[in-house]
Amino acid sequence: MTAPRLRGVSEALREFVAELPYERRSIADFVARAAHELAPGSRVLDVGAGDAPYRELFDHVEYVTSDWAQSVHEGARQADVVASADALPVPDASFDAVLLLQVLEHVPDPARVLAELARVLRPGGQITLTAPLAWEQHELPHDYYRYTQPGLEHLLRGAGFGEIAVVARNDSFTTLAQLMANVSWTLGSAPDGLDARRREAGEMLRSLAGQIAELAPLDTTRSLPLGFAATAVRTP
């Protein structure tokens, strides 16, 4: 059964997605589908949950959050488990599912993190993750990697996962649109007399981004997505 696309969600979640619509809509839809497929009562660990923006999608399960003490997100201070993603203080096979959303680029040893998540999953449990391919540097200095489809497949396989499925989250035009919008907000300012031109450039980029995004149906290869979404199952 196909899950609804963000129907019946809170205004807070809608606003969160709307802040970066080209980026977050694809992630939110992917997470909503994953949540929809979980059996009621399942134990789910959201690793690097931050402010846990997708919490409401998991009302039918036992939803546990995890983040580390140095997180830039205020909500991480209230995480159920405060620990590094590669050393979680939980027993083996504790969870039916693990979420790892836009976190893998921020860990210096992704293979070690994925091995740890395989440890806390029960055999047959599923990891649901997203990771970026195209994005500016962020949350510095803890921004280490960008990921391709074969790269994610390799890491998941090496960590002991099977039934691996990695798909592009969006088309190339949407990627260009989001990056143009990002640049429009990150031009900064300087005492060089050019700030008026920077504002004009930002407005132009945002306008062009909307036009570029409308070309999305033309892309048949999705060779330059913003990132990938993946699911995999812990093998026995």
ZADO-1210 file (C-alpha; in nm, 4 decimals, padded with zeros to 6 digits):
<atoms>
<atom x="00.0000" y="00.0000" z="00.0000" code="MET" pos="1"/>
<atom x="00.1397" y="00.3415" z="-00.0951" code="THR" pos="2"/>
<atom x="00.1683" y="00.5946" z="00.1822" code="ALA" pos="3"/>
<atom x="00.0021" y="00.9358" z="00.1423" code="PRO" pos="4"/>
<atom x="00.2345" y="01.2215" z="00.0527" code="ARG" pos="5"/>
<atom x="00.2456" y="01.4402" z="00.3647" code="LEU" pos="6"/>
<atom x="-00.1281" y="01.4438" z="00.4152" code="ARG" pos="7"/>
<atom x="-00.2620" y="01.5214" z="00.7579" code="GLY" pos="8"/>
<atom x="00.0700" y="01.6445" z="00.8977" code="VAL" pos="9"/>
<atom x="00.1149" y="01.9363" z="01.1338" code="SER" pos="10"/>
<atom x="00.1702" y="02.2930" z="01.0269" code="GLU" pos="11"/>
<atom x="00.5115" y="02.2776" z="01.1951" code="ALA" pos="12"/>
<atom x="00.6241" y="01.9953" z="00.9671" code="LEU" pos="13"/>
<atom x="00.4843" y="02.1717" z="00.6613" code="ARG" pos="14"/>
<atom x="00.6768" y="02.4859" z="00.7531" code="GLU" pos="15"/>
<atom x="00.9954" y="02.2845" z="00.8083" code="PHE" pos="16"/>
<atom x="00.9678" y="02.1336" z="00.4599" code="VAL" pos="17"/>
<atom x="00.8769" y="02.4695" z="00.3051" code="ALA" pos="18"/>
<atom x="01.2027" y="02.6259" z="00.4292" code="GLU" pos="19"/>
<atom x="01.3962" y="02.4180" z="00.1715" code="LEU" pos="20"/>
<atom x="01.1194" y="02.2736" z="-00.0443" code="PRO" pos="21"/>
<atom x="01.3228" y="02.1189" z="-00.3258" code="TYR" pos="22"/>
<atom x="01.5439" y="01.9423" z="-00.0722" code="GLU" pos="23"/>
<atom x="01.3146" y="01.8525" z="00.2132" code="ARG" pos="24"/>
<atom x="01.0037" y="01.7493" z="00.0235" code="ARG" pos="25"/>
<atom x="01.1762" y="01.4451" z="-00.1229" code="SER" pos="26"/>
<atom x="01.3150" y="01.3495" z="00.2185" code="ILE" pos="27"/>
<atom x="00.9818" y="01.3987" z="00.3930" code="ALA" pos="28"/>
<atom x="00.7982" y="01.1862" z="00.1370" code="ASP" pos="29"/>
<atom x="01.0606" y="00.9121" z="00.1712" code="PHE" pos="30"/>
<atom x="01.0415" y="00.9162" z="00.5512" code="VAL" pos="31"/>
<atom x="00.6603" y="00.9175" z="00.5439" code="ALA" pos="32"/>
<atom x="00.6625" y="00.6038" z="00.3277" code="ARG" pos="33"/>
<atom x="00.9126" y="00.4348" z="00.5583" code="ALA" pos="34"/>
<atom x="00.7061" y="00.5231" z="00.8659" code="ALA" pos="35"/>
<atom x="00.3880" y="00.4004" z="00.6989" code="HIS" pos="36"/>
<atom x="00.5430" y="00.0570" z="00.6455" code="GLU" pos="37"/>
<atom x="00.6412" y="00.0058" z="01.0100" code="LEU" pos="38"/>
<atom x="00.4240" y="-00.2248" z="01.2171" code="ALA" pos="39"/>
<atom x="00.2567" y="-00.0624" z="01.5191" code="PRO" pos="40"/>
<atom x="00.4695" y="-00.1010" z="01.8287" code="GLY" pos="41"/>
<atom x="00.8000" y="-00.1312" z="01.6429" code="SER" pos="42"/>
<atom x="01.1051" y="00.0200" z="01.8130" code="ARG" pos="43"/>
<atom x="01.2642" y="00.2895" z="01.5969" code="VAL" pos="44"/>
<atom x="01.5902" y="00.4741" z="01.6612" code="LEU" pos="45"/>
<atom x="01.6371" y="00.8117" z="01.4914" code="ASP" pos="46"/>
<atom x="02.0145" y="00.8660" z="01.4907" code="VAL" pos="47"/>
<atom x="02.1286" y="01.2272" z="01.4616" code="GLY" pos="48"/>
<atom x="01.7675" y="01.3293" z="01.5109" code="ALA" pos="49"/>
<atom x="01.8447" y="01.6927" z="01.5948" code="GLY" pos="50"/>
<atom x="01.5116" y="01.8651" z="01.6480" code="ASP" pos="51"/>
<atom x="01.3296" y="01.5468" z="01.5366" code="ALA" pos="52"/>
<atom x="01.1171" y="01.7226" z="01.2706" code="PRO" pos="53"/>
<atom x="00.9622" y="01.3940" z="01.1524" code="TYR" pos="54"/>
<atom x="00.8645" y="01.2689" z="01.4994" code="ARG" pos="55"/>
<atom x="00.4916" y="01.2949" z="01.4320" code="GLU" pos="56"/>
<atom x="00.5162" y="01.0438" z="01.1471" code="LEU" pos="57"/>
<atom x="00.6086" y="00.7778" z="01.4031" code="PHE" pos="58"/>
<atom x="00.3199" y="00.8097" z="01.6483" code="ASP" pos="59"/>
<atom x="00.2298" y="00.4431" z="01.5984" code="HIS" pos="60"/>
<atom x="00.5712" y="00.3105" z="01.7056" code="VAL" pos="61"/>
<atom x="00.8149" y="00.3498" z="01.9943" code="GLU" pos="62"/>
<atom x="01.0245" y="00.6360" z="01.8618" code="TYR" pos="63"/>
<atom x="01.3640" y="00.6903" z="02.0259" code="VAL" pos="64"/>
<atom x="01.5935" y="00.9810" z="01.9381" code="THR" pos="65"/>
<atom x="01.9724" y="00.9918" z="01.9487" code="SER" pos="66"/>
<atom x="02.2248" y="01.2689" z="01.8916" code="ASP" pos="67"/>
<atom x="02.5651" y="01.3713" z="02.0138" code="TRP" pos="68"/>
<atom x="02.6494" y="01.6413" z="02.2662" code="ALA" pos="69"/>
<atom x="02.8068" y="01.8708" z="02.0046" code="GLN" pos="70"/>
<atom x="02.5016" y="01.8873" z="01.7797" code="SER" pos="71"/>
<atom x="02.4147" y="02.2334" z="01.6455" code="VAL" pos="72"/>
<atom x="02.0454" y="02.1556" z="01.6915" code="HIS" pos="73"/>
<atom x="01.8871" y="02.2757" z="02.0133" code="GLU" pos="74"/>
<atom x="01.6482" y="01.9814" z="02.0228" code="GLY" pos="75"/>
<atom x="01.9397" y="01.7394" z="02.0409" code="ALA" pos="76"/>
<atom x="01.9880" y="01.8367" z="02.4065" code="ARG" pos="77"/>
<atom x="01.6641" y="01.6519" z="02.4813" code="GLN" pos="78"/>
<atom x="01.7510" y="01.3379" z="02.2850" code="ALA" pos="79"/>
<atom x="01.6659" y="01.0091" z="02.4526" code="ASP" pos="80"/>
<atom x="02.0210" y="00.8842" z="02.3872" code="VAL" pos="81"/>
<atom x="02.3043" y="01.1381" z="02.3875" code="VAL" pos="82"/>
<atom x="02.6055" y="00.9659" z="02.2356" code="ALA" pos="83"/>
<atom x="02.8242" y="00.9437" z="01.9285" code="SER" pos="84"/>
<atom x="02.6624" y="00.7516" z="01.6432" code="ALA" pos="85"/>
<atom x="02.9527" y="00.5073" z="01.6364" code="ASP" pos="86"/>
<atom x="02.9236" y="00.4148" z="02.0063" code="ALA" pos="87"/>
<atom x="02.5609" y="00.3944" z="02.1126" code="LEU" pos="88"/>
<atom x="02.5012" y="00.2832" z="02.4725" code="PRO" pos="89"/>
<atom x="02.2221" y="00.0403" z="02.3814" code="VAL" pos="90"/>
<atom x="02.2176" y="-00.3409" z="02.3702" code="PRO" pos="91"/>
<atom x="02.2595" y="-00.5451" z="02.0543" code="ASP" pos="92"/>
<atom x="01.9476" y="-00.6015" z="01.8426" code="ALA" pos="93"/>
<atom x="01.7481" y="-00.3379" z="02.0358" code="SER" pos="94"/>
<atom x="01.5550" y="-00.1858" z="01.7459" code="PHE" pos="95"/>
<atom x="01.3347" y="-00.2927" z="01.4577" code="ASP" pos="96"/>
<atom x="01.4324" y="00.0063" z="01.2450" code="ALA" pos="97"/>
<atom x="01.6916" y="00.2823" z="01.2355" code="VAL" pos="98"/>
<atom x="01.6691" y="00.6247" z="01.0711" code="LEU" pos="99"/>
<atom x="01.9813" y="00.8108" z="00.9557" code="LEU" pos="100"/>
<atom x="01.8649" y="01.1245" z="00.7783" code="LEU" pos="101"/>
<atom x="02.1215" y="01.3700" z="00.6387" code="GLN" pos="102"/>
<atom x="02.3727" y="01.2585" z="00.9011" code="VAL" pos="103"/>
<atom x="02.6267" y="01.0416" z="00.7207" code="LEU" pos="104"/>
<atom x="02.8122" y="01.3400" z="00.5723" code="GLU" pos="105"/>
<atom x="02.8831" y="01.4646" z="00.9262" code="HIS" pos="106"/>
<atom x="03.0635" y="01.1576" z="01.0615" code="VAL" pos="107"/>
<atom x="03.4374" y="01.1098" z="00.9984" code="PRO" pos="108"/>
<atom x="03.4089" y="00.7287" z="00.9843" code="ASP" pos="109"/>
<atom x="03.0842" y="00.6350" z="00.8066" code="PRO" pos="110"/>
<atom x="03.1735" y="00.2654" z="00.7862" code="ALA" pos="111"/>
<atom x="03.2076" y="00.2486" z="01.1641" code="ARG" pos="112"/>
<atom x="02.8743" y="00.4261" z="01.2150" code="VAL" pos="113"/>
<atom x="02.6903" y="00.1909" z="00.9807" code="LEU" pos="114"/>
<atom x="02.8456" y="-00.1106" z="01.1538" code="ALA" pos="115"/>
<atom x="02.7219" y="00.0262" z="01.4862" code="GLU" pos="116"/>
<atom x="02.3715" y="00.0726" z="01.3490" code="LEU" pos="117"/>
<atom x="02.3752" y="-00.2830" z="01.2181" code="ALA" pos="118"/>
<atom x="02.4660" y="-00.3921" z="01.5708" code="ARG" pos="119"/>
<atom x="02.1672" y="-00.2235" z="01.7342" code="VAL" pos="120"/>
<atom x="01.9243" y="-00.3542" z="01.4701" code="LEU" pos="121"/>
<atom x="01.7618" y="-00.6918" z="01.5121" code="ARG" pos="122"/>
<atom x="01.8260" y="-00.9391" z="01.2278" code="PRO" pos="123"/>
<atom x="01.5867" y="-00.8457" z="00.9517" code="GLY" pos="124"/>
<atom x="01.5567" y="-00.4900" z="01.0824" code="GLY" pos="125"/>
<atom x="01.5760" y="-00.2044" z="00.8332" code="GLN" pos="126"/>
<atom x="01.7894" y="00.1053" z="00.8065" code="ILE" pos="127"/>
<atom x="01.6367" y="00.4038" z="00.6292" code="THR" pos="128"/>
<atom x="01.8858" y="00.6727" z="00.5348" code="LEU" pos="129"/>
<atom x="01.9364" y="00.9782" z="00.3206" code="THR" pos="130"/>
<atom x="02.2691" y="01.1354" z="00.2294" code="ALA" pos="131"/>
<atom x="02.3673" y="01.4304" z="00.0091" code="PRO" pos="132"/>
<atom x="02.5518" y="01.4355" z="-00.3201" code="LEU" pos="133"/>
<atom x="02.5217" y="01.8093" z="-00.3964" code="ALA" pos="134"/>
<atom x="02.5162" y="02.0632" z="-00.1133" code="TRP" pos="135"/>
<atom x="02.7293" y="02.3452" z="00.0176" code="GLU" pos="136"/>
<atom x="02.9533" y="02.2993" z="00.3203" code="GLN" pos="137"/>
<atom x="02.7536" y="02.3192" z="00.6416" code="HIS" pos="138"/>
<atom x="02.7756" y="02.2509" z="01.0163" code="GLU" pos="139"/>
<atom x="03.1493" y="02.3060" z="00.9928" code="LEU" pos="140"/>
<atom x="03.3928" y="02.1698" z="01.0892" code="PRO" pos="141"/>
<atom x="03.1931" y="01.8460" z="01.0929" code="HIS" pos="142"/>
<atom x="03.1170" y="01.8146" z="00.7214" code="ASP" pos="143"/>
<atom x="03.3272" y="01.5353" z="00.5735" code="TYR" pos="144"/>
<atom x="03.1723" y="01.3634" z="00.2699" code="TYR" pos="145"/>
<atom x="02.9261" y="01.3580" z="-00.0187" code="ARG" pos="146"/>
<atom x="02.7882" y="01.0268" z="-00.1468" code="TYR" pos="147"/>
<atom x="02.7178" y="00.8502" z="-00.4751" code="THR" pos="148"/>
<atom x="02.4865" y="00.5561" z="-00.5265" code="GLN" pos="149"/>
<atom x="02.7727" y="00.3008" z="-00.5573" code="PRO" pos="150"/>
<atom x="02.9429" y="00.4564" z="-00.2556" code="GLY" pos="151"/>
<atom x="02.6385" y="00.4064" z="-00.0337" code="LEU" pos="152"/>
<atom x="02.5873" y="00.0541" z="-00.1635" code="GLU" pos="153"/>
<atom x="02.9502" y="-00.0271" z="-00.0842" code="HIS" pos="154"/>
<atom x="02.9286" y="00.1114" z="00.2694" code="LEU" pos="155"/>
<atom x="02.6021" y="-00.0658" z="00.3493" code="LEU" pos="156"/>
<atom x="02.7244" y="-00.3960" z="00.2131" code="ARG" pos="157"/>
<atom x="03.0461" y="-00.3678" z="00.4132" code="GLY" pos="158"/>
<atom x="02.8479" y="-00.3045" z="00.7316" code="ALA" pos="159"/>
<atom x="02.6563" y="-00.6299" z="00.6910" code="GLY" pos="160"/>
<atom x="02.3381" y="-00.5091" z="00.5245" code="PHE" pos="161"/>
<atom x="02.1516" y="-00.6811" z="00.2451" code="GLY" pos="162"/>
<atom x="01.8484" y="-00.6085" z="00.0255" code="GLU" pos="163"/>
<atom x="02.0090" y="-00.2704" z="-00.0451" code="ILE" pos="164"/>
<atom x="01.8103" y="-00.0197" z="-00.2497" code="ALA" pos="165"/>
<atom x="01.9579" y="00.3232" z="-00.3254" code="VAL" pos="166"/>
<atom x="01.7659" y="00.5724" z="-00.5389" code="VAL" pos="167"/>
<atom x="01.8117" y="00.9343" z="-00.6442" code="ALA" pos="168"/>
<atom x="01.5834" y="01.1611" z="-00.4448" code="ARG" pos="169"/>
<atom x="01.5210" y="01.4090" z="-00.7236" code="ASN" pos="170"/>
<atom x="01.6084" y="01.5180" z="-01.0760" code="ASP" pos="171"/>
<atom x="01.8960" y="01.7367" z="-01.1934" code="SER" pos="172"/>
<atom x="01.6834" y="02.0451" z="-01.2580" code="PHE" pos="173"/>
<atom x="01.5517" y="02.0408" z="-00.9013" code="THR" pos="174"/>
<atom x="01.9108" y="02.0151" z="-00.7816" code="THR" pos="175"/>
<atom x="02.0074" y="02.3234" z="-00.9814" code="LEU" pos="176"/>
<atom x="01.7044" y="02.5101" z="-00.8483" code="ALA" pos="177"/>
<atom x="01.7818" y="02.4303" z="-00.4858" code="GLN" pos="178"/>
<atom x="02.1495" y="02.5177" z="-00.5199" code="LEU" pos="179"/>
<atom x="02.0642" y="02.8482" z="-00.6882" code="MET" pos="180"/>
<atom x="01.8284" y="02.9274" z="-00.4018" code="ALA" pos="181"/>
<atom x="02.0978" y="02.8309" z="-00.1501" code="ASN" pos="182"/>
<atom x="02.3530" y="03.0587" z="-00.3150" code="VAL" pos="183"/>
<atom x="02.1033" y="03.3447" z="-00.3091" code="SER" pos="184"/>
<atom x="02.0953" y="03.3266" z="00.0718" code="TRP" pos="185"/>
<atom x="02.4687" y="03.2719" z="00.1271" code="THR" pos="186"/>
<atom x="02.6212" y="03.5627" z="-00.0659" code="LEU" pos="187"/>
<atom x="02.6913" y="03.7502" z="00.2559" code="GLY" pos="188"/>
<atom x="02.7897" y="04.1145" z="00.2638" code="SER" pos="189"/>
<atom x="03.1083" y="04.3163" z="00.2508" code="ALA" pos="190"/>
<atom x="03.2168" y="04.6833" z="00.2763" code="PRO" pos="191"/>
<atom x="03.2914" y="04.6973" z="-00.0952" code="ASP" pos="192"/>
<atom x="02.9867" y="04.8832" z="-00.2228" code="GLY" pos="193"/>
<atom x="02.8476" y="04.5708" z="-00.3912" code="LEU" pos="194"/>
<atom x="02.5760" y="04.4691" z="-00.1441" code="ASP" pos="195"/>
<atom x="02.2992" y="04.6202" z="-00.3579" code="ALA" pos="196"/>
<atom x="02.4168" y="04.4066" z="-00.6482" code="ARG" pos="197"/>
<atom x="02.4300" y="04.1041" z="-00.4165" code="ARG" pos="198"/>
<atom x="02.0662" y="04.1594" z="-00.3247" code="ARG" pos="199"/>
<atom x="01.9745" y="04.1883" z="-00.6911" code="GLU" pos="200"/>
<atom x="02.1696" y="03.8737" z="-00.7715" code="ALA" pos="201"/>
<atom x="01.9924" y="03.6879" z="-00.4922" code="GLY" pos="202"/>
<atom x="01.6510" y="03.7907" z="-00.6206" code="GLU" pos="203"/>
<atom x="01.7478" y="03.6890" z="-00.9740" code="MET" pos="204"/>
<atom x="01.8722" y="03.3492" z="-00.8580" code="LEU" pos="205"/>
<atom x="01.5507" y="03.2780" z="-00.6663" code="ARG" pos="206"/>
<atom x="01.3422" y="03.3767" z="-00.9662" code="SER" pos="207"/>
<atom x="01.5472" y="03.1591" z="-01.2004" code="LEU" pos="208"/>
<atom x="01.5326" y="02.8707" z="-00.9523" code="ALA" pos="209"/>
<atom x="01.1548" y="02.8574" z="-00.9873" code="GLY" pos="210"/>
<atom x="01.1803" y="02.8508" z="-01.3649" code="GLN" pos="211"/>
<atom x="01.4497" y="02.5838" z="-01.3641" code="ILE" pos="212"/>
<atom x="01.2494" y="02.3616" z="-01.1269" code="ALA" pos="213"/>
<atom x="00.9619" y="02.3535" z="-01.3766" code="GLU" pos="214"/>
<atom x="01.1876" y="02.1619" z="-01.6161" code="LEU" pos="215"/>
<atom x="01.2061" y="01.8647" z="-01.3782" code="ALA" pos="216"/>
<atom x="00.9925" y="01.6290" z="-01.5923" code="PRO" pos="217"/>
<atom x="01.2489" y="01.6541" z="-01.8737" code="LEU" pos="218"/>
<atom x="01.5227" y="01.4743" z="-01.6804" code="ASP" pos="219"/>
<atom x="01.5130" y="01.1005" z="-01.7473" code="THR" pos="220"/>
<atom x="01.8471" y="00.9983" z="-01.5914" code="THR" pos="221"/>
<atom x="01.8545" y="01.1806" z="-01.2557" code="ARG" pos="222"/>
<atom x="02.2336" y="01.1806" z="-01.2731" code="SER" pos="223"/>
<atom x="02.2751" y="01.4872" z="-01.0492" code="LEU" pos="224"/>
<atom x="02.0343" y="01.4562" z="-00.7570" code="PRO" pos="225"/>
<atom x="02.0684" y="01.6549" z="-00.4388" code="LEU" pos="226"/>
<atom x="02.1235" y="01.3196" z="-00.2734" code="GLY" pos="227"/>
<atom x="02.0112" y="00.9618" z="-00.2378" code="PHE" pos="228"/>
<atom x="01.7618" y="00.7705" z="-00.0285" code="ALA" pos="229"/>
<atom x="01.8435" y="00.4180" z="00.0756" code="ALA" pos="230"/>
<atom x="01.6954" y="00.1239" z="00.2579" code="THR" pos="231"/>
<atom x="01.8746" y="-00.1926" z="00.3614" code="ALA" pos="232"/>
<atom x="01.8120" y="-00.4892" z="00.5876" code="VAL" pos="233"/>
<atom x="02.0425" y="-00.6258" z="00.8543" code="ARG" pos="234"/>
<atom x="02.1402" y="-00.9765" z="00.7550" code="THR" pos="235"/>
<atom x="02.1345" y="-01.2530" z="01.0223" code="PRO" pos="236"/>
</atoms>
